[in-house]
Amino acid sequence: MIEDINGFRLPRYTQIPDVGLYLEQVVRYVNAHLAPLGEPELTSSMVSNYVKQGLIPSPVKKSYTAEHLARLLFIAVVKPVVPLEGLRLMFGIQEDNYPLQTAYDYFCDEFENMLGAAFGISPARDGIGKTQSDAKDLLRNTILATVNKVYLDRYLEDYQKRREIRNARSIC
């Protein structure tokens, strides 16, 4: 269970392709980065719905940029614990306080920090970033809820597999 999480890293904003990807490429990119979490995958219809809902801007000539990908990575990670309207409000808070690149990179640092702590890989660090704000506290608590859900899902999945193996051995 810990092996996948131990090496988990999200791409930082400058590492996200900004060459303009098509929808299927975007879905593959996001899902490839988030696969170790074991959460449900992003689909093309979900991305189209996020555009319709105004959570991400419309693609330009069917092409998605680094801004789209950063927002989609964030959405895909926190959607199990934050409803669509909550995401909309969170993006508004982000836009009022931090440029997208700053907010996204902080999200990546904090998510990896809290994920490692939840799985016992490393202790959680306090005070990531140079400033303290209500916006950062909100994001940290959102990440904490998300990480706890990922941990719970992975633990239960692992327990179920061990139980099935144990039951299979007892039958033999």
C-alpha positions as CSV (number, residue, x, y, z in Angstrom):
1,M,0.0,0.0,0.0
2,I,2.8,2.4,0.9
3,E,5.0,1.7,-2.2
4,D,2.8,3.7,-4.6
5,I,2.5,6.6,-2.2
6,N,6.2,6.7,-1.2
7,G,7.2,7.9,-4.7
8,F,4.1,10.0,-5.4
9,R,4.8,13.4,-6.9
10,L,2.6,15.9,-8.7
11,P,4.1,17.9,-11.5
12,R,4.8,21.5,-10.5
13,Y,3.3,24.2,-12.7
14,T,6.5,24.7,-14.8
15,Q,6.6,21.0,-15.4
16,I,3.0,20.8,-16.9
17,P,3.0,20.8,-20.7
18,D,1.8,24.1,-22.1
19,V,1.9,23.0,-25.7
20,G,-1.9,22.6,-26.0
21,L,-3.2,19.1,-25.5
22,Y,-6.4,17.6,-26.8
23,L,-9.1,16.3,-24.5
24,E,-8.0,12.6,-24.6
25,Q,-4.4,13.6,-24.0
26,V,-5.5,15.7,-21.0
27,V,-7.4,12.8,-19.5
28,R,-4.5,10.4,-19.9
29,Y,-2.0,13.0,-18.5
30,V,-4.1,13.6,-15.3
31,N,-5.0,9.9,-14.8
32,A,-1.3,8.9,-15.2
33,H,-0.2,11.3,-12.5
34,L,-3.0,10.4,-10.1
35,A,-3.1,6.6,-10.6
36,P,-1.0,5.8,-7.4
37,L,-3.8,7.3,-5.3
38,G,-6.2,4.6,-6.5
39,E,-9.1,7.0,-6.7
40,P,-11.7,7.1,-9.6
41,E,-10.3,8.3,-12.9
42,L,-11.1,11.5,-14.7
43,T,-13.1,11.1,-17.9
44,S,-13.6,13.2,-21.0
45,S,-17.2,13.8,-20.0
46,M,-16.1,15.0,-16.6
47,V,-13.7,17.5,-18.1
48,S,-16.4,18.8,-20.5
49,N,-18.8,19.1,-17.6
50,Y,-16.2,21.2,-15.6
51,V,-15.9,23.5,-18.7
52,K,-19.7,23.8,-18.8
53,Q,-19.8,24.5,-15.1
54,G,-17.2,27.2,-15.5
55,L,-14.7,25.5,-13.2
56,I,-12.1,25.6,-16.0
57,P,-12.0,27.9,-19.0
58,S,-13.1,26.7,-22.4
59,P,-10.3,25.2,-24.4
60,V,-8.9,27.3,-27.2
61,K,-9.4,25.5,-30.6
62,K,-9.9,22.3,-28.6
63,S,-6.6,22.8,-27.0
64,Y,-5.9,22.7,-23.2
65,T,-3.1,24.6,-21.6
66,A,-1.1,24.3,-18.4
67,E,-3.7,26.4,-16.6
68,H,-6.4,23.8,-17.5
69,L,-4.2,20.9,-16.4
70,A,-3.3,22.5,-13.1
71,R,-7.0,23.1,-12.3
72,L,-7.9,19.6,-13.5
73,L,-5.3,18.0,-11.3
74,F,-6.5,19.9,-8.3
75,I,-10.2,19.1,-9.1
76,A,-9.4,15.4,-9.6
77,V,-7.6,15.2,-6.3
78,V,-10.1,17.0,-4.1
79,K,-13.4,16.2,-5.8
80,P,-14.1,13.2,-3.5
81,V,-14.5,15.7,-0.6
82,V,-15.4,19.0,-2.2
83,P,-18.7,19.5,-4.1
84,L,-18.7,21.5,-7.4
85,E,-20.0,24.7,-5.8
86,G,-17.2,24.4,-3.2
87,L,-14.6,24.0,-5.9
88,R,-16.0,27.2,-7.6
89,L,-15.7,29.1,-4.3
90,M,-12.2,27.7,-3.7
91,F,-11.1,28.9,-7.2
92,G,-12.5,32.3,-6.4
93,I,-10.6,32.4,-3.1
94,Q,-7.4,31.4,-4.9
95,E,-7.9,34.1,-7.6
96,D,-8.4,36.7,-4.9
97,N,-5.2,35.7,-3.0
98,Y,-2.6,34.0,-5.2
99,P,-1.6,33.6,-8.8
100,L,-2.6,30.2,-10.1
101,Q,1.1,29.0,-10.4
102,T,1.8,29.9,-6.8
103,A,-1.4,28.4,-5.5
104,Y,-1.0,25.2,-7.5
105,D,2.6,24.7,-6.5
106,Y,1.7,25.2,-2.8
107,F,-1.2,22.7,-3.3
108,C,1.4,20.1,-4.6
109,D,3.8,20.7,-1.8
110,E,1.2,20.5,0.9
111,F,-0.6,17.5,-0.7
112,E,2.6,15.5,-0.9
113,N,3.5,16.6,2.7
114,M,0.2,15.5,4.2
115,L,0.0,12.3,2.1
116,G,3.4,11.2,3.3
117,A,2.4,11.9,6.9
118,A,-1.0,10.0,6.6
119,F,0.8,6.9,5.3
120,G,3.6,7.1,7.9
121,I,6.3,7.8,5.3
122,S,7.4,11.1,6.8
123,P,6.2,13.5,9.5
124,A,4.1,16.4,8.4
125,R,5.9,19.7,8.1
126,D,4.4,22.8,9.4
127,G,4.4,26.2,7.6
128,I,5.0,25.2,4.0
129,G,5.3,28.4,2.1
130,K,6.3,31.9,3.2
131,T,2.9,33.3,4.3
132,Q,0.0,32.4,6.5
133,S,-3.6,33.2,5.4
134,D,-7.1,31.9,5.7
135,A,-6.9,30.8,2.1
136,K,-3.9,28.6,2.9
137,D,-5.6,27.2,6.0
138,L,-8.7,26.3,3.9
139,L,-6.5,24.6,1.4
140,R,-4.6,22.7,4.0
141,N,-7.8,21.5,5.7
142,T,-9.2,20.4,2.3
143,I,-6.0,18.5,1.6
144,L,-6.2,16.9,5.0
145,A,-9.7,15.7,4.3
146,T,-8.7,14.4,0.9
147,V,-5.6,12.6,2.2
148,N,-7.6,10.9,5.0
149,K,-10.1,9.7,2.4
150,V,-7.3,8.4,0.2
151,Y,-5.8,6.6,3.2
152,L,-9.1,5.1,4.2
153,D,-9.9,3.9,0.7
154,R,-6.4,2.3,0.3
155,Y,-6.5,0.7,3.7
156,L,-9.9,-0.9,3.2
157,E,-8.9,-2.1,-0.3
158,D,-5.7,-3.6,1.1
159,Y,-7.6,-5.2,4.0
160,Q,-10.1,-6.7,1.6
161,K,-7.4,-8.2,-0.5
162,R,-5.6,-9.7,2.6
163,R,-9.0,-11.1,3.8
164,E,-9.7,-12.8,0.4
165,I,-6.2,-14.3,0.5
166,R,-6.7,-15.6,4.0
167,N,-10.1,-17.0,3.1
168,A,-8.7,-18.7,0.0
169,R,-5.9,-20.3,2.1
170,S,-8.3,-21.6,4.7
171,I,-10.4,-23.3,2.0
172,C,-7.4,-25.2,0.7
